Amino acid sequence: MPKRVYIETYGCQMNVADSEVVMSILSKAGYTPTSEINDAGLILINTCSIRDNAEQRIWGRLEVFKHLKKKKRDLKIGIIGCMAERLKEKLLEKDQLVDIVVGPDAYRELPSLVAEAEAGHKAVNVLLSREETYADISPVRMDKNGVSSFVSIMRGCNNMCAYCVVPYVRGAERSRNHESIISEVKELFDNGYRDVTLLGQNVDSYKWEEGQSVVGFPELLQKVALVDPLLRVRFSTSHPKDISDELLHTMARHNNICKHIHLPAQSGSSRILKLMNREYSREWYMERVKAIRTILPECALSTDMITGFCTESEEDHKESLSLMEWAGFDFAYMFKYNERPGTRAARKFKDDVPEEIKSARLSEMIALQNKNSAKLKKNDIGMIFDVLIEGISKRSAEYLSGRTSQNKVVVFPRNELSKGCYARILIERTTSATLIGRSI
């Protein structure tokens, strides 16, 4: 019988890319992926620790897996990723349910760790590395559309934001050889993919040094764009303190570098930003947005916002709202502050904003962003966009769905169009989440 592995992935795009690396490593050890959990002899959960509710979902899934293990005694269950790094001992204590605990830098050891678990031992490796990038591993693509995919260009993070666990669970920042990145992108394009997203905790600090040669992120982005003009190139995430005019001019020179930048603000208050250790002020952030609007006038802008951070006053909150109003974000991911154990904020500051105030402020943020998004979508009516078709619409087989360069979702009648092709779409109306149009 073939060995079958079922992988569930939670959290960020980086975890999606990591699961594909894990599947590649296990494939060479004789495992085949399955989408049916009951067929699996090995279940792996790739976890996220960025917020407490992400971890609570994993604990809930383990309760489900407890029943599976009772039915299938030889079933092995592994926790991999950020939660494995943060909670290794606690996971191993969980009802003797978890057999394998593996951190983000130890995936090469998975085959031997699985064998150790099969021999009846608890298998653990959560050592962080200063070198590991998995650059030589060709990921097994687990996405379903075959059009868009992720390419990891770096690992870890050196930005010690006060609220964030990432540096503790993913280790120090290190960049991947640019030649291996280009090779992976070319392989994707040759296999029919037409949209790649370059991933890093802070892509702007990408730097590969070899002898006298130095490749920074603008150079890397240009090299990827030159693979083929039919390939769309995206990236995530930029840091406001590091995003450069050089990068913006590189984006402007190449039509196939998508005109969308995710630039997390987190707060509109310089005082709160300083407490967060974000290393920029409100004024700096606004100058970076002005540069984007000047050099890339057609660029969409998205952000992350946290409300209710330690000591946040009503005035600080209003500054966040005014920044959102001023910037006119196309999208925003908005959250209540969630204290994470071990972070600078947990050690140094008191989580002193009451939960009901956090919730009320978050509701205000969401209402404002919904208003801004609706206004921007309305401005798109009558516009024509080049849309890369990603597949059939979720609501009707008679419609296709795709994205614009600005990362806006567009739905339109199928006609003779097909997945993986480009279509020119005239926008005729909108919903809260999508643009709706027809091909011309």
N, C-alpha and C positions, 0 to 999 in steps of 0.2 A: 504494500500500500504506500502511495506517495505521502510524504510528510506535508501537511497543509498548515499554513499560518494565516491567521486572521488579524489584521491590524486596524485599530481604531485611532484616529488622530484628532486631537483637540488643540485649540489655540491658534497660533499665528501661521502665516504662510511658511515661515522657516520650518515649523514642525511638519508641514506637508512635504516639503523638500527632504527633510530628514527621514521621513517614513519611506520615501522612495530609495534613499541610500540604504536603509535597513533591509528593504526587500531585495535589493541587489546583492547584499552580503549574504542573506539567507538563501537566495536562489542558488548561489555557488555552493552552498552546503547541502543542496538537495531539497530545499523547501519550495513549494508552489503556493501562490496566494489563493485565498478563497474569499468570496464575499458572503459565504454561509457560515455563520459562527458555529453551528452545530457540527460542521464537517471538520473543524480545526482540531489539531492536536496541540497547537501552540497559539495562545492569544496574547497579543502585545497591545498595550495601551500607551500611545505616545502623548504625554501629558503636558499641561501648562500650569504655571504657578503665578501668573501675573496678577490674578485676583483670587480671593478666597472662593468665590462661587465656581470658578473653573476647577479648583481642587475638590469642592463638594460634589461636583458631577462625577468625578472619578470614584470617590467613595461610594456613590450610589451605584455606579456600574459594577463595582466589585461585589456588591450585594447580589446583583443579578448573576454574576459569574460563579458565586458560591453554589447556586443550584445546579449549574452546568457541571461543576467539578464533582458534585455528589453523584451525578449520573455517569460521569466518565472519569474514573479515578486516575488515569494516566495523563489527563489534560494538564498542561503546564501553562501558567499565567505569569506574564512579565509586565512590569511597569518600567517604561523607558522615558527619557526626556527630563524636563525641568523638575517635575514633582519627585522623580526618582532621586535627583541630586539633592533636593531640599529635605526630603522626609524618609530617607532610606531605612532607618531603624523602625520608624512607626509603620512603614509599609510591610516590613517583614513580620511584624507582630500581629498583623491583621488576620486573625482566625486561621493562621497557618495557610492562608489562601495564596499569597504571592510567592512564587518560586524564584523569580528572576528580577533583579533591580539593576538597571543600567543607565548611567548618565549620558549626556549628549556627546561626550568625547570618547566613549568606549564601545561604540557600535561594532567595530571590527572584531571585538571579542565575543559577540553574541553566539556564534556557533559553538564555541567551547563552553560558554556559560550555560547554554541550553543542554549540552551534553552533561554538564555537572549537575544540573537540576534533574535530568532524567536518571542520574545515578543516585538520586535521593538526597542531594544536598541543596542548601540555599545558595544561589549564585548571585554575587554582587560585584559590580565594578562601577564606581562613581568618580574615578580619578579624572580631574580636569587636565587638559593639555595646553601647552603654549604653541604647539605646532600643528595639531590635527586639523585638516580642512576637508578630508575625504576627496581631494582633488583628482585622485586616480580612479575613483569609482564611478562607473556609468550608472546613474539611477534607473530603476525599473519604474517607468511612468505608470502611475496609478490613477491619473485623472481620466475622466470618461469622454471628454469631448474631442481629444486628439488635435486640438487647435492651439490651445494656450498652455503654457507650462512655466515652472519656476526654475531658476538657476541660482544656487547659492554662490556668492562671490567672496564671502568672508564669514567668520564666526566670532562670537563673543562680543564684548562691549567694554570700552574704557571710560564711558561716561557714567559717573557715579551719581545719577539722579536720586534724590533723597527717598523717593517713594518706590523705587524699582528694584526687583530681585534679579534682573537679568545678569548683571556682572557676577553675581554669586552662584548662579546655576548654570551659566554658559561660559564663564571664565573670561580671560583677557582677550582683547581684540587681536585677530590675525587674518591677513588677507591671503587669498588663494592665487596661485600662479595664473597670470592672465591668459597664457597659452592654453591651459586646460579649460578655462572658461570659454574661450573662442571655439575650441574643439567640441565642447558639449553643445554649444549653441548651433554649430554647423550640423551636428548629428541630429538635433531636433528639427532643424529646417529640412534636412534631407528626408526625414521621416514624416513630413507633412505639417509640422507645427508652424504656425505663422505669427505667434505672439509669445514673447518671452518676458518674464519679469525677473530682473536682477535683484537678489535679496541680500540684505545685510542689516544689522541693527542700526548702523549709521553708514550708509553707502558713501557719503561724502568723504569719509576718512579712509576709504580703500587706498592701499598703496603697496605695489609690488616692486621690490628692489632686486636687481640682478646685475652685479658688477657696477658699471657707471650708469646703467639704465634704470630709470624710475618711471613706472606707469601709475598715474593717479586715476581717480574715477572719471574725469572728463575724457581722458585718453581711452580708457577701457570702454566707456559708453560709445565712443566713436568707432572703435574697432568692432564692437558688436553690431552697430548700425550698418557697417560696411559689409557684413556677411552677405546680405541681399536686400535690395530695396523693398521687396515684398514682405520682409520680416518686420513686424512691429516690435519695438523695444520699450519696455517700461522698467521702473525701478522703485524700490521701497526699502528703507525709509530714509529721507533726508533729515539732517539736524539743522535747525535754524542758525546755530553758531558757526556752521561749517559750509553751508551751501554757497557756492561762489558764482560770480558773474561768468567765469570761464565755463562752468557747467551750463549755465543758461544760454550762452552763445553757441555752445556745442549742440544743444537741443534745437536752437533756431536754425542751424545749418542743415539739419537732417530731417526731412519730412517724416521718416519712419520712426524717429524717436517721439514717442507719444507725448502730447502736450497736456500732461497732468502731473502735478507735484503734490505729494503728501507731505505736509510740513507741520508736524505737531507743535501747537502753541502751548498747550496744557493750562495756561492761565493768561489773562490779559493784564495782570497786576505785576509790576516790576518787583514789588516787595515779596509777593508769593513766589515768583520765579527765582528770586535769590534764595529763599528758604528751600525751594525744590532743588537747588544746585544745578539749574539749567544753563548757567553761564551765558545768558543773554538777557536783555531787558525788553520791555514792551516796545521801546523806540527802535531797538535793533531789529526786532521781529518785523515791525512795520516797514523799515527800510528794505528788508529782504523781500517783502511782498511787493513793494513799489518797484523793485528791480525786476521781479518776475513779470509784473504787469507791463513794464516798459519794454523789456526784451522779448517777451512772449505774450503779446496781448491776447492771443486766443487760448492761453493755458488755463485749464481748470485747476482749482486749488482745494485741497481737503485738509483736515486737521484732526487732532485729538484734543479734547478738553477734559480737565478734571475739576470737579466742583467740591467744595467742602474740605480742601486741604487744611492742615493744621493752622490755626489762628485766623483763617480766612474770615474777613469781615464782610458786611453788606457792601461796603465801598469797593473792596477787592472784587467781589462778585459782579458788581455793576461794570467794573473795568473789563472783566472778561466778556460780558454781554456787548459792551461798546466795541471791543476789538472784533468780535464776531460780526457785528453789524457793519463795521468799517471794511473788513476784509472781504465780505461777501463770499464765504466758502460755499463751494458747490456741494460738498458732503462734509459731515463731521461725525466723529465717534466720541460720544460724551458719556462720562462715568462719574459716579460718586467716588470720592477718595476712599480707598480700602487699605487700611494699614497692613503691611506685610512684615512678618517677623524677620528680624535680622537686618532690615534696611536702616539707613541713617535716620530716616524720619521716625521709625519705631524706637530707635535708641535715644534720640535727642529731643524729640518733640512730643507733645501730648495731642492725641487725636480728640480735639476739644470742640469740634463743630457737631452739635446734636444731629442725630439721624434724620429727624423730621425737617430740619433746616436744609441738610444736604439734599433730601428728596425734593423739597420745594424749589431749591435753586436749580437742580437738574431739570425739573419740569419746565422752568423758565427758559433754560438753555435750549431744550428740545423744541419748545414752541417757537422760539426765535429762529432756530435753524430750519424748521419746517417752513416757516414763512419765507426765509431767504431762498431756500431750495425751490419752492413753488414759483417764486418770482423769476429766478434764473431759468427754470424749465420753460416758463411762459415765453421768455425771450428767444427760446430755441424754435418756437413755432414759425414755420416759413423758411427755416435754415436748411441747407443741404449738407449732409455729413457723409464721409466715406466710412462705411461700417464693415468690420470684419465679422463674418457670420460664424457664430459659435455652435449653433444647433437649433433644434426645434423649440419653440416657445413652450414654457411650462403649462400654459393655459389652453393652448389649442395647437393641434398638429397641422393646421392650415397656416400657421404663422411661424416665422423664423425669429431668432433673437441674436443680437450681436452687440458689439461695443464700438463706440467712436474712439478717436485718438484721445479724447478728454475723459475716457473711462465711463461714459454715459451709456446706459443700457437702452437699446432701441429694438422695438418689435415691429414687424412688417409682414405682409402677405408673402407666402412662399414663391408663388409663380414658378419660374424655372430655375430659381436660385438654389445654391447648395452650400453646405458647411465647408468652411475653409476658404471661401471666395470673398472678394470684396464687392460691396454694392453701394451705389450712391442713393441715399435715402432722403426724401423730402419729408420733414417733420410736419405733421398735420394737427396733432393734439398730444396731450400728456396725461399721465396719471401721477400719483404721488411718487412712484418709484421709477417710471420708465417714460421714454419718448416713443410715440407711435407715429408711423409714417408709411410711405410707399416708395418703391424703387422707381427711379426715373432714368 
